């Protein structure tokens, strides 16, 4: 799973991960370093893209490779209240090469990838200090992310400080501890609904202001549906990963058969050449070398297939484990930020995992032609035998 929780740019564990509209993640610092100012002549196109950003930015991911987003209240595919007059920054995703237009906030305005940060911290990676508005106010030294806020004390606590400084018994037992998580960027309220049109969590005020004509559903229902879809995709991916593991074992098993067959071929060559005169000893050595070359080629092919299959399996397993950890995310809004993306990736990976695999190589069907006797030994040509069987070997 480590491949999923390391930044593609800096190769380190994600620090303050942010989510691009294309569904890929970057460290916030890496995103800031990658952003560039949009030239004056490009602003016209950026403005038109923003005005059509209700859904055009979502479709453009597959049509043109250009995504327009990262406003203060949303990103690609979200209807914004005012249309920004021009894009100020742009980022080209280093993984999919899609262009993302950003407003004047730039990469600093990209939404935090909470699921990624939680998983990195869970597996011992260093995700970086949380933003000040999300940090525990009681930690000494390095601050950890707050998990609750006391409405009476107006103080945020991480899990450790909550247990140490705000016990659930005694005079503080009557205080209300509100769990912290994703909040609406426009109103600061916890999201309670999911907009199926814009594919974002929204609060009750958002519904009345900008999402009233859209199809919505309760946040818990949407999260449960997306988790169910992801679970089904992961089940299919798991089955394909199992098939890939079995394929690798078959390839390794075929290598043993190739070695046995080639060893038998060497023995046959030695036995046959022992019966002929000294004149054919040089020829015998040539035939042995040819047989060994055949084995080397077959073994090299087997190793190449094994390496290729193992790499695909590692990638699929990394996605599988990462997605399983994402399913454990308790913050439904944070999960919905990436749930449908992981589901699509899992389905695509499961579909393509075993589709391009070649069958395991078969042992070569070689033998030495001893029909010609000693008087015709100089006409024996093992090369001819290899040429006839080589296309058959490649086909297998």
C-alpha positions, -999 to 999 in steps of 0.1 A, spaced: 0 0 0 30 23 4 28 33 -33 -6 49 -26 5 70 4 37 85 -11 36 117 -30 44 113 -67 65 144 -68 86 143 -36 84 105 -31 78 110 6 48 102 27 21 128 21 24 160 41 -7 181 43 -22 162 13 -46 180 -10 -70 166 -36 -69 177 -72 -101 178 -92 -88 149 -113 -88 127 -82 -50 125 -76 -33 138 -45 -2 160 -38 15 174 -8 3 210 -4 39 222 -7 44 202 -39 12 216 -53 24 251 -45 57 245 -63 39 231 -93 15 259 -98 22 286 -124 7 319 -132 -18 320 -161 -7 344 -188 -28 374 -197 -38 359 -230 -50 327 -214 -74 344 -189 -101 346 -215 -103 309 -219 -101 305 -181 -130 329 -176 -152 310 -200 -143 277 -183 -153 291 -150 -187 303 -163 -194 268 -176 -180 250 -145 -213 235 -134 -206 203 -152 -182 211 -181 -152 208 -159 -162 172 -149 -167 162 -185 -135 179 -196 -114 155 -176 -121 129 -202 -127 151 -233 -99 176 -233 -77 169 -202 -85 204 -188 -101 208 -154 -113 242 -141 -117 244 -103 -102 252 -69 -124 280 -59 -127 289 -22 -160 271 -19 -155 242 -42 -135 227 -70 -141 209 -104 -177 202 -111 -192 223 -83 -216 251 -93 -201 283 -78 -222 313 -68 -202 340 -86 -182 332 -117 -146 342 -113 -135 367 -140 -102 349 -147 -80 320 -136 -49 332 -118 -29 299 -115 -28 265 -131 -14 231 -122 -7 202 -145 -13 170 -126 20 150 -127 2 117 -129 -25 122 -155 -12 154 -171 -46 171 -168 -46 209 -165 -63 224 -135 -71 261 -134 -70 278 -100 -84 310 -86 -63 336 -67 -59 313 -38 -39 289 -60 -29 256 -45 -35 269 -10 -73 268 -19 -73 231 -28 -94 210 -4 -75 189 22 -74 152 15 -86 141 49 -88 104 41 -52 103 29 -40 122 59 -58 98 83 -44 67 66 -8 82 65 -9 89 102 -24 55 109 5 37 92 32 58 108 38 82 80 44 119 88 16 139 73 27 172 86 12 195 113 -25 202 108 -37 237 99 -41 260 129 -78 259 127 -77 221 129 -50 216 155 -54 207 191 -51 237 214 -38 217 244 -9 199 228 26 208 239 53 208 213 41 194 180 4 198 177 -19 169 166 -51 172 147 -81 179 169 -110 154 170 -135 172 192 -144 207 203 -160 215 236 -189 239 230 -187 253 266 -149 256 269 -145 267 232 -114 245 231 -103 219 205 -88 186 218 -70 157 202 -78 122 215 -50 122 240 -57 157 254 -94 150 255 -88 120 278 -62 139 299 -79 174 302 -116 169 296 -127 136 313 -162 123 307 -169 123 344 -170 149 371 -180 186 366 -171 185 329 -194 155 322 -222 178 312 -202 196 285 -210 190 249 -181 176 229 -188 181 192 -168 158 168 -148 177 142 -146 169 106 -154 183 72 -174 215 73 -191 236 45 -166 260 31 -193 286 25 -211 285 59 -188 265 83 -216 241 91 -212 203 91 -226 188 58 -258 168 62 -267 162 25 -250 150 -6 -257 166 -40 -259 139 -66 -257 166 -93 -225 183 -81 -210 153 -63 -202 172 -32 -214 172 5 -236 203 13 -251 218 44 -288 228 49 -281 264 39 -264 253 7 -295 234 -2 -316 265 0 -291 288 -18 -276 270 -47 -287 233 -47 -324 235 -44 -331 223 -80 -305 195 -76 -310 159 -66 -298 153 -31 -298 126 -5 -288 122 32 -251 122 37 -252 89 56 -272 73 28 -248 85 1 -217 74 21 -232 40 27 -241 36 -10 -206 47 -21 -189 24 4 -211 -5 -8 -201 2 -44 -164 5 -34 -167 -28 -15 -181 -46 -45 -154 -32 -67 -128 -42 -42 -142 -77 -41 -138 -80 -78 -103 -66 -76 -94 -91 -48 -106 -119 -70 -84 -107 -99 -55 -103 -75 -60 -139 -64 -60 -150 -101 -28 -129 -106 -11 -147 -77 -21 -181 -92 -8 -170 -126 26 -161 -110 28 -195 -94 20 -212 -128 48 -191 -144 73 -201 -118 62 -238 -121 67 -236 -159 103 -225 -152 110 -258 -134 96 -278 -163 118 -258 -187 149 -265 -167 140 -302 -165 134 -304 -202 166 -286 -211 186 -307 -187 171 -338 -204 180 -323 -238 216 -318 -227 218 -354 -216 204 -366 -249 229 -345 -268 258 -359 -247 246 -395 -252 242 -391 -289 275 -374 -294 293 -400 -274 285 -425 -301 301 -406 -329 337 -400 -337 360 -373 -324 353 -354 -356 319 -344 -343 330 -332 -308 332 -296 -319 297 -299 -334 285 -314 -301 297 -284 -282 278 -261 -306 246 -281 -301 249 -279 -263 255 -242 -264 224 -238 -286 203 -258 -261 215 -238 -233 207 -206 -252 172 -219 -256 169 -225 -219 183 -190 -211 158 -174 -235 130 -193 -220 140 -186 -184 145 -149 -193 110 -148 -207 96 -165 -176 113 -140 -154 101 -111 -175 65 -124 -173 69 -129 -135 83 -95 -130 55 -78 -151 28 -98 -134 42 -91 -99 44 -53 -106 7 -53 -117 -2 -73 -86 17 -49 -63 -1 -20 -78 -35 -37 -75 -27 -48 -40 -16 -13 -30 -49 1 -43 -68 -27 -26 -53 -21 8 -55 17 4 -92 15 -5 -99 -9 24 -84 17 48 -105 44 31 -136 24 39 -127 27 76 -130 65 73 -157 77 98 -159 111 83 -185 105 56 -179 138 38 -142 131 37 -148 97 23 -172 109 -3 -145 133 -15 -127 103 -29 -151 73 -27 -164 73 -62 -128 79 -75 -115 49 -57 -144 28 -69 -138 37 -105 -101 30 -102 -108 -4 -85 -132 -13 -113 -108 -3 -140 -79 -21 -124 -99 -52 -118 -110 -52 -155 -75 -47 -169 -55 -67 -143 -53 -101 -162 -64 -90 -196 -29 -84 -210 -12 -114 -196 6 -139 -217 3 -176 -211 32 -192 -192 60 -204 -215 60 -241 -224 91 -263 -223 108 -266 -257 100 -298 -277 136 -304 -289 154 -336 -298 185 -346 -315 182 -362 -349 204 -393 -349 190 -409 -380 220 -400 -401 249 -423 -393 285 -415 -388 291 -411 -425 266 -382 -426 273 -368 -392 287 -336 -407 253 -329 -422 235 -329 -388 221 -295 -383 205 -287 -349 200 -251 -361 173 -263 -385 155 -280 -356 155 -247 -336 142 -227 -366 112 -249 -371 103 -249 -334 110 -213 -326 77 -199 -339 58 -226 -320 77 -217 -288 70 -180 -293 33 -187 -299 30 -207 -267 
